[in-house]
Amino acid sequence: MHPIVFRLACLALLAGVLALMVQESEAVGDKVSYCCEKVSTRKINIPISGFRFQKKDPPCVKAVIFITTEGEQCVYSKLAWVKAKVKELRAANKNSTNAAPTTL
């Protein structure tokens, strides 16, 4: 193979590999989301509109993340008030999705 053709082939291969690396790093960057690295045991005294569970996946810890009027709050999942609030929110969500539509 001619030296110039070989160099061009190497450059083309390098450009392709770099393009794939940039594409992959952008895709990973889109998946990054908020993660609780520590939890609180204090009761939340502001309105809570929803929740989600977070599994332990270091540096993230196991937690219930309550969605409040002041942002997301990370709390210890085994507290009695947390379990009661999750049950209440699930019931409210179930009732709102099972409500029959009304017509005029």
C-alpha positions in Angstrom: 0.0 0.0 0.0 1.2 3.5 -0.8 2.4 5.5 2.3 0.1 8.4 1.6 -2.9 6.1 1.2 -2.0 4.3 4.4 -1.8 7.6 6.3 -5.1 8.8 4.9 -6.7 5.5 5.9 -5.3 5.8 9.4 -6.6 9.4 9.7 -10.1 8.3 8.5 -10.1 5.5 11.1 -9.0 7.9 13.8 -11.7 10.4 12.8 -14.4 7.7 13.0 -13.3 6.5 16.4 -13.3 10.1 17.8 -16.7 10.8 16.3 -18.1 7.7 18.1 -16.5 8.7 21.4 -18.0 12.1 21.3 -21.4 10.7 20.4 -21.2 8.2 23.3 -20.1 10.8 25.8 -23.1 13.0 24.8 -25.5 10.1 25.2 -24.2 9.3 28.7 -24.4 13.0 29.7 -28.1 13.1 28.9 -28.8 10.3 31.3 -27.3 12.0 34.4 -30.0 12.9 36.9 -30.3 14.1 40.5 -29.1 11.6 43.0 -29.3 11.5 46.8 -26.0 10.9 48.4 -27.4 11.3 51.9 -30.8 11.3 53.5 -32.7 13.2 56.2 -34.8 11.8 59.0 -36.6 15.1 59.7 -40.3 15.3 58.9 -41.2 17.5 55.9 -43.6 20.2 56.8 -44.2 21.7 53.4 -46.6 20.4 50.6 -45.5 17.2 49.0 -46.9 16.5 45.5 -45.2 13.3 44.6 -42.3 10.9 45.3 -40.0 8.4 43.7 -37.8 5.7 45.1 -34.0 5.6 44.6 -32.1 2.4 44.8 -28.6 2.2 46.3 -26.0 2.7 43.5 -23.0 4.4 44.9 -22.6 7.3 45.3 -26.4 7.3 45.5 -28.0 5.9 48.6 -31.3 4.1 49.1 -34.0 6.8 49.6 -37.4 8.1 49.1 -37.3 11.4 47.1 -40.3 13.6 47.9 -41.2 16.2 45.4 -42.1 19.4 47.3 -42.8 23.0 46.6 -39.2 23.7 47.5 -37.6 21.0 45.3 -36.7 17.4 45.9 -36.1 16.2 49.4 -34.2 12.9 50.2 -35.5 11.0 53.2 -34.8 7.7 54.9 -37.3 5.2 53.5 -37.9 3.2 56.7 -39.4 5.9 58.8 -43.1 5.5 59.8 -44.1 9.0 58.5 -42.4 8.3 55.2 -44.2 5.0 54.7 -47.5 6.7 55.6 -47.0 9.6 53.2 -46.0 7.2 50.3 -49.2 5.2 51.0 -51.3 8.4 51.1 -49.8 9.6 47.8 -50.3 6.3 46.1 -54.0 6.3 47.2 -54.5 9.8 46.0 -52.9 8.9 42.7 -55.0 5.8 42.3 -58.2 7.7 43.0 -57.3 10.5 40.5 -56.5 8.0 37.7 -59.6 5.8 38.5 -62.0 8.8 38.5 -64.7 8.5 35.8 -64.7 11.3 33.3 -67.7 13.6 33.6 -69.6 14.9 30.6 -72.0 17.8 30.3 
